[in-house]
Amino acid sequence: DAARGNGTDRASPPWIAVRRSLAALEEAEGTPPIVRCKRWRNRGCKEVYCGDECARDHALAGHDVLCCSDAPFSSDGDVREEAAGGGGGDEAERAAAAGAGALREFLSGNDNLHMIARVVGSMASTVAAGQSWDDATLKFRAFVGIPWWETSGSTGAEKRLAKRAMRLMTESAHAAELNVAREADAAAEAGDEDAFRLAVEVRNVLHRFPDVLSRLGLDGVGHLLGVCDMNQLSMTIDGPMRNVCRKLLRVDEYEGADAAKPMLDVLLPIALRAQVMRDAEDAAAGKPRWGGEDRYEGDEEEDEEEDGMEGEIRLDETATPRT
């Protein structure tokens, strides 16, 4: 009844009624809400974070290169108003949004290409922090890989796609760098030291994108794309959002992201609070905090069918993959 608004203020959204009806929600009060990308209003970027620190870390990993809405282009190919700064905005902002939109549009539908943008961002971040090229590439050199165009699923178009991805990443990083430099100047004029320092650090990361791509070259990018293609895997990690995410994914798939957002705002604080209580109970019982039942119904049958087709990641460079 509460969920339908019976006996409550009918002007309130239904999830407010749910909050009022569940005494357990009192335990969740004070839990920090999720943090949106700072450009979600003017670009429609849908990235969300568990806190300001996570948002900062993502910015320092080159997020601006892809910072825009999921569908930045209208049907006639123009940049959507919300992705380009709300119409008539600053030229640097519009150029940065357009660059990110073009890159995201090109990468959409190809996990390997999307992943390579994040890989290059990670490398650029490491180099910008003053570490060596070996340090920047170490975590990726450990994986088995061959050029993307030599993998079993090659269609013959991989080199062309890789070249275009490199060009679009370079263009987006350059436009984003100019825009962040403008933001740094604005922060300096306003006397906002924290914003100024972050903008300078982000600008340095973006400045390194072309250098990283140039040093990798087409062969290096192709090898990393092959690494992404050959070492894809998924894993189940125990955590406060495990069961909640299953429900939200279904809502997102069938009803859309706008329908899932109000549920997320309500359920995330509950799940976080529940996880704290669960961890305390497990610790008191001598159980590992990562324990718990996490199998989907019917997983046993699926696992049996997949025997003999399991992939593995080998951490020595001379090994060959097993499929």
C-alpha positions, 0 to 999 in steps of 0.5 A, a space after each residue: 500500500 505504501 508503495 502505491 501511495 495509499 495513506 501517504 502524500 500522493 505528490 511524493 514519488 513512490 520510492 519516498 513512500 517506500 522509504 517511509 514504510 521500511 524501518 530498516 532505512 533509518 539505518 541507512 541515513 547518513 550514507 553518502 549518495 552516489 556522485 555524478 560526473 561533474 559534466 552530466 548537466 551540460 554533456 549528459 555524461 552518465 558516469 556515476 561514482 561512489 564518492 568524490 575520490 573515485 570521480 577524481 581518480 577517473 578524471 586522472 585516468 583520462 575520463 575527459 577523452 570519453 566524457 559525453 552522453 551515451 548517444 552524443 549525436 542526433 539523427 542528422 549527425 550533429 552533436 546533441 545539445 546536452 552533449 555539446 554544452 547546452 547550446 551556444 556554450 564556450 567554444 572549447 567546451 563544445 569542441 571537447 564534447 564533440 571530440 569525446 562524442 565522436 570517439 564514443 560513437 566510434 567505440 560503441 559496440 566494440 568492447 576491445 576498442 572501448 577498452 583500449 581507450 581506458 588502457 591508453 588513459 592508464 598509461 598516460 596517467 602513469 607517465 604523467 605521474 613521473 613514472 617510466 614507460 616500463 612502469 606504465 606498460 607493466 600491468 599490460 605486458 603480463 598478458 598473453 597477446 597477439 596482434 588484433 588482426 591475427 586473432 581467430 575472430 579477425 575480419 580484415 578490418 581491424 587495422 583500419 579500425 585501430 588507426 581510426 581509434 588512434 586518430 579520434 583518441 588523439 583529437 579528443 585528448 587535444 580538445 579536452 586538454 584545451 578545455 581543461 586548461 580553460 577550467 584551470 585558468 577559471 579556478 585560478 581566478 576564483 581562488 579555488 586551489 583544489 580545483 586548480 590543482 586537479 585541472 592541472 593534473 588532468 591536463 597533464 594526463 591528457 597531454 600525454 595521450 598523443 605521446 603514448 599512442 605515438 610510442 605504442 604505434 599501430 603495432 603496439 595498439 594492435 597488440 593491446 587490442 589482441 590482449 583485450 580480445 584474448 583475455 576477456 573474462 568476467 567474475 562474480 565479486 561478493 559485495 553489498 550490491 551483488 543482489 541489488 545489481 541483479 534486480 537493477 540490471 533487469 530494470 535497466 534492460 526492460 525499462 531503461 536507465 531513467 527507471 533504474 535511477 530512483 531505485 538505485 538512489 534508494 537501494 544503494 544506501 540500504 545495501 551498503 548498510 546491510 553489508 556492514 552488518 553482514 560483515 560484522 556477523 561473519 566476523 563474529 562467526 569466524 566466516 570469511 567476509 567474502 563468503 556467501 551464496 552467489 550462484 545463479 539458478 541453473 549455473 551448475 548445468 551451464 558449467 558442465 556444458 562449458 567444460 573443455 572450453 574454459 579460457 585462462 590467462 597466462 602471466 608469462 610472455 612466452 606462453 601460448 593461450 589455451 581455448 
